């Protein structure tokens, strides 16, 4: 196999891995891996190996005994009778083979999910953890001489010279016009926007020899016969002998102070554990929430997670218990938001990014959504509030919580997302609906 074929197979492996990722979110075993490592089961893929082309057997010999055969890579032992899966003389194996997994950390998982779903979430840092000196890009009016920005000072002086200089010889010729007075020359210069003073003109007028007065009949005659030289031409001809610097031109370079901000996030996961939340509904919640947790953990420097279970009351639980709890009580979703508000006091909005994710079958006690849940969602500042309805058999008659949220916040709200998951095939779309809402918020 040639190098080109191997590289093509590597690309195919990468594409296959992204397909495995999407399949895993919908159908995989979410119990695999730990909080810092995610195990994505991969399909059986023949991984590429580099080997010499059959026409170029460099480094490969042939022979008997311990001498390698033709085509055998150097250092690889000779196959022995009974070796190999396809040897007819071998006995069937009794040990179970290991399933193939591709292990990735949450950061890599987030990158893969971004590419798979076309997301572009750019987390914002909030808490300032360090201030350090950056490049010398700031300027101040005072400082040590070693930091004087001489290049800037020179440019300011040069601009002043260009603005203040004028063609002195041309004005001296104007002073030779018959019957002209210094005031006439000054008025002409002002009309031409020349930066010349009356004192300079009077001095130049007095310096004209008597025999040169009346050389020209008019100013027009001077303009027609004497070529005016611009300041730029004069500088090119004579060079710069003097640049008029001023104290106000002095600037001293100062290091820019850069704030290093840590990207902190707290994720509140809320789940309905009332009697109506049976196994299939709980599984759909887990399939949606777990990738969201992994994704945000991979996006932020520091991620904290809060898990709240509720029926008519709410209580904080550990993640290991969160997806398996089921009670026999009724449902009052607002109890979870009241607890979330209390727990989030430890994570100030000024320092922490916040996400509040809730899930259930949309069943809620009468008027609780409108009178209590919606006001609480509006009171709790967060990057994103999301509710995921899980109804494997379709909407129940009294399952109206998600619809009430949509009616109130609208379907295009930039900080509230509502998603519907009726089966495993809906999970990826729900994750995209939630995360794309946050991506749009950060644009």
N, C-alpha and C positions, 0 to 999 in steps of 0.2 A: 504494500500500500504506500502511495506517495505522500509527501508532506501536504500537498494541496488537499488531498482527500481527508487526511487527519484533521486539518483545520476546519474543514466543512463539518466533520462529525462533531467536533467540539462545539461549533455553533448550534448544531441540532440538539446537543445535550442541554445547552443553556435554554433554548426555546422549550424543550420538554420539561425542564425544571419549573418554568413559569406556569406551564399547563398543570403540572403536578400541584403547584401551589394553589391554583384556583380549585382544583378537584378536592384538595385537602380541606379547604375552608368549608366546602359543602358536604363532603362525605367522609373525611378522615377521622382518625381517632384523636380527639383533642387532649387525651391524657398523656400523650407522648411528650417528652422533654420537660424541662423545668422552667422556672421564671426567667433564667438567664440564657437558656438554650432551647431552641425549638427543633423538633424532629419532624421533617417533612418526608413521608414515605414516597419513594420514587418508583416509577415503573421499571421493569427490567430493561436496562439500556446497556448495550455493548460499548463500554468505554474505549476510546481510541488508544492505541499503542503505537509508538514510533518504531519502525524497523527498516532495515535496508531493503531497497528494491531488489528483486530477484536477479536483476542484471548486474548488481553491484554488491558483491558479498564481502565487502571490506570487513576484516575483523572476525570472519567466520571460517572455520576450517572443516575438514572431514576426516573420518578415520574410524577405527574400531575401538572397542573398550571404552576407556575414559575420554577418548577424543571426540569432540562434538561432531554431530552429523551436519550435513549441508542444511543451511537455513536455521540452525539452532543458535539463538543469541548467546554470546559469550557469557559464561558464568551460570547458565541455566542447566540444571542436572538432566541427565538422560531420563526419559520416561521408562518406568519399570513395569513389568507385568503386574496387573491388578490396579495400576494407577489410572485415574481418569474416570469421568462419569460414564463414558460409553464402552468401557472394557467389558467384554462378555464374560470374562472369567471372574470378575469382581463380585463380591456379595453386596446386596442392597444395603444402603446405610440405614442406621436406626436413629441417628441423632437428627433433630430438627434443624433445618437451615435457618440462618439469621435473616430476618427481613431487612431489606435495604432502606436506609434512611439517609437523607441529606440534612446534616445538622447546620443550622444557621442561628446567629444571635438575633435579637429583636431589631437591631439597626439594619442588618441585611434583609430581614423580613420586610421591614418598612420600605426599603429601596425596591425590593421585588414587587411589593404590592403597588407602589407608586407606578412602576412600569406596566404592571398588568392592568391596572384600572385607569391609567392616565391621570393620576392625581398629582398635585403640586403643592402640598402643604409646606409652608415655610414657618416653622415655629419661631415665636418671638421671645427673646430673653427679657426678663422683667427685673429680677433681683440683681443689683450691682454687687459683684463679689470682689472686684479688684479695679483699681484705677492705676494705669501705667502710662509712662511717657511714650508717645508715638513719634513719628517723624517731625522734623523742625519745620512745620508748615504754618504755625501761628506767628503773628508779628506783634511786637510791642514797641513802644516809643523809647524804652530804656532797656539797658542790658550791658553786659560786658562787651568790650570792643571785639573780642573774638567771634561774637555772634552777629556783628553788624552785617546787614545785607547790602554789601557794596554794589552788587549788580542792580538792585532795585533803585538805590540812591543815584547811581549813574544814569539810569534811564529817566528818572524824574528830572535830573539836572539837564539832560539832553533835550527832553521835551520842552523845558523852560527856554533853553537856548534857541530852539527852533521857533518858539512862540515869540521871543523877544528880539531876535536878530532881524536885520533888514539890510538892504543894499545901500550902504553909505555913499558909494561913489555916484549912484544915480541921484540921490538927494542933493549932493554937492553940485551936480550939473543943473538941477532945478534952481539952485541959488544964483546961477549965472544968467537967468532969464532977464531980459531987459525990463526995467521998472518993477520987478517983483519984490515983494517984501517977505520977511520971515513968516509973518502971519499967513500969507498966501500959501507958502510951502507947507506949513503945518496943517492948514485946512485940507490941502490935497492929500497929505499923508494920512490924515484921519479918514478921509473917504476911501483910501486904499487899505484901511485897517492895519497900517504899519505902526508898530509899537515904538514910536520916536517921541521924545519930549520936545517942548518948545525951547528949552534951554539948549539942547543939542543943536537944533536948527539955527538958533541965533549965533551960537559959537561957530558953526560951519559957515554961516553967511558972512561973519566978520573976517574969517580966514581967507575969503576969496580975494586974490590980487585985483587991484583996481582995473588993470588992463583986461581982465577976463569978464568984467561985468558987461552984460549985453551980448554975450556970445550967442544966445538963442533969442529968437523973436517971441516965442511962446512956449508954454508947457507942452502943447501938442507937438511942437517941433522936437523937443527933447524926447518925447515918447516915440516919435517916428524914427529917430536917428541914433538913439542910445539904447543898447540892449540891456534889459534888466536881468540881473542875476539872482536866482532864488537862493535861499539859505542852504538848501541841499546841495546845489551846484557849488556854492562857495566852500562848503565843508569838504566836498570831494576834491576841490582844487587845492585848498590850503590845509586840510586836515583840521583836527580839533585841538586848539592850543589852550582853550579855557572852557570849562563847563561850570556854569553858575550853580554850585551846590548851596543848599540852605539847611539850617538845622532841622526844619520841619520835614525834610526829605529822609531823615535818618529813621531806619526801622531795624529792630534787632530780632533775629529769628528765635522763636521760642517753641519748645516741644509741645505738640498737641497732646492733651490729656485724653486718653481713650478709656472709656468705661467698658470693662469686661462684664457682660451680663450672663448669668447662668440661666439656662432654659429649664425652668422648673414647671412641673405639671402635677396636678392632683386630679385623679379620675374617680368620680363617684358612680358606682354601679348599683342600681336599685332594681330589685326583682320582687314581683308579686309571688308570694308563696301560699296564697289562700287555697282552699279546697279545689277550686276549679282549675288550678295550674297542674295538670297531670303530666306524665312523663314526656310525651311528645312535645308539649309546649315548653317544658323545662329544657329539653335538648336543643330546641331552636334558639332559646335565649343564650345558651352556652355557645352555640355555633356562631352567634353574632357577636357576643360580648368578648369572647376570648381573642379573636383576631384584632378587635379594636384595642384591647389592652396591649397586645404585643406591638401593634403598630405605634401607638403613642409612646410606649416604653422605648421603642427604637428611635423615635423622633426627638426626644427630649433628653437633656443631660441627667436630670433627676426626676424620677416618676414615683409618685405615691398613689396608692389605691385604697379606696374606701368601699366596703361592701355592705349594703343595707338590705335586709329582708323585711317584708311587711305583709301583713294581712289587714286587719283593722288597726293594728298597732305596728310600730316599726322598731327594729333593733339592729345594732351593728353585729356583723358576723365575720368569721375568717373566710378567706377565699375557698379553702378546701370544703367548707360547708355550704357555700353560697348557692351552688347549682343543684344541690340535692335536697334542700329543705322543702317540706310540704306540711302545711298546717290545715286545720279544719275550720278556721275562722272565716269571717267575711273579708271585705276589701275596702280599704280607705287609703287611697294613694297619697293623699296629702300628708299623712303621718310620716311617710318616708321623706318628703321634702322638708318637713319641719325638722326632722333629725339631721338631714343633710346640711341645712342652714346652720345648725349648731356646730356640727363637726367641722364645717369649712371655716369657722372662726379661727382655727389654728393655721389656716392657709390664706393669709391676706391677699385680696385681689391685686394689690399693688405689687406683690412679689411673686405670685403664682398664676400660671395659666390654669384654667379650670374647665373640666368637662363633666357634665351630669347626664348619665345615660340611664334610662329607665326602661323596663320591659315588663310585659304582662299580656293578658288576653283582652285588654281594654274594658274589662268589667270593673265598675267602680260604684261606690255607694251614691245614692241620689244627691245631685247638685254638688258633689265634692269637687269635681273637675272645674266647674265654672266658678264656684265660690271660694275655693281654697287652693287647688293645685295651680291654676293659671296665675293668680296673684303671687304665689310663692316663686314660680318660675321667673316672673318679671322682677321679683325682688332680689333673687340670687344672681349676682353678676357672674357670667361664665362666657368662655369662648363659644361654647355650644351646649345647648340642651337638646337631647334627642329622646324620642320615645319609639320603641319597637313593639308593634302588636304581633303576637304569635297566636294564630288561630288556624290550626291544621285543618279543621273542618269548615272553614269559612266563618264569617262574622255571626256571632250570636246576637239575638235580638237586643239584649241589654249591654252589648259590647260597643260602647259609644265613645270611650275616652279619647282614642286617637282621632276620630272624626271631629270631636269638639275642639281638640288642639289645632287641627288644620283650619277649622272655621275661624278660630280666633286669631291665630298667628299668620294664616295664609300659607300657600304652598311654596312661596318664594322668599320666605323670611331668611335673613342672613345669619341668624344665630339660633334657630330652632329647626330641627329636622324631625319628620315623622316617617317611619318606614313600616311596611307590612310584610311579614314573613309567614306564609302559609305552609311552606315545605322547604326542604333543603335547597331546592333550586333557586329560592328567593334570597338566600343569605348573601351572596356576592352583590346582588343589586342593592340590598339594604345597606351593606357596608359602604358601597359607593355613594348612595344617597346621603348618608351621614357625613362621610369624610369629604365629599365634594362640596357640601355646604360650608364646612370649615375652610376649605381651600379658597372658595369664593370670598369668604370674609376677610382673608389675609391679603387679597390682591390689592 
